[in-house]
Amino acid sequence: MNRKSHLGRYVAIGFLVLILVVATTFGTGLMGFIDPASMLIIAVMSISMIVFSNHWSDYVRAMRIAIGNFECTTKELKASKNAMDLSIKAVFLSGIIGTVVGIISYLMILEDPTSFLGAAAAVALLTLLYACVINIVQYAIKAMIEKEIIYRDYE
């Protein structure tokens, strides 16, 4: 891979971040979209699943492949692709679980609307939002790895 292709990756990631920042500042502002509980749910559940399934080193390799030049074998590429598949599913499922937890919390406090109603709704929706945003990036990384596997298969 050359320097130009890396520049394109960084521009694309920067554009994604810019779109997210602009979209969030129209409503409550950027701080309204930061929820530590939702971030914790996504991070702990998905990382735990990757580590538990013994794919952590393959996942780290996939991240290194995405960032820049990293030489690896086709076997390692396929293992990294499998790790990305697992991570995409783990992040999505942890987003769903976080949403369910937030909805349950929301329903439990409906009797007293003055108590943390907004916080429960934020956990419910932001956890799913975080999962979707993370998976956008992970799908792109998976596509890069699959493309490299395809090119190697034809050589």
Protein Blocks (a to p, Z undefined) as FASTA:
>chain_A
ZZklmmmmmmmmmmmmmmmmmmmmmmnojklmgcfklmmmmmmmmmmmmmmnopmmmmmm
mmmmmmmccdddfklmmmmmmmmmmmmmmmmmmmmmmmmmmmmmmmmmmmmmmgoklmmm
mmmmmmmmmmmmmmmmmmmmmmmmmmmmmmmmmZZ
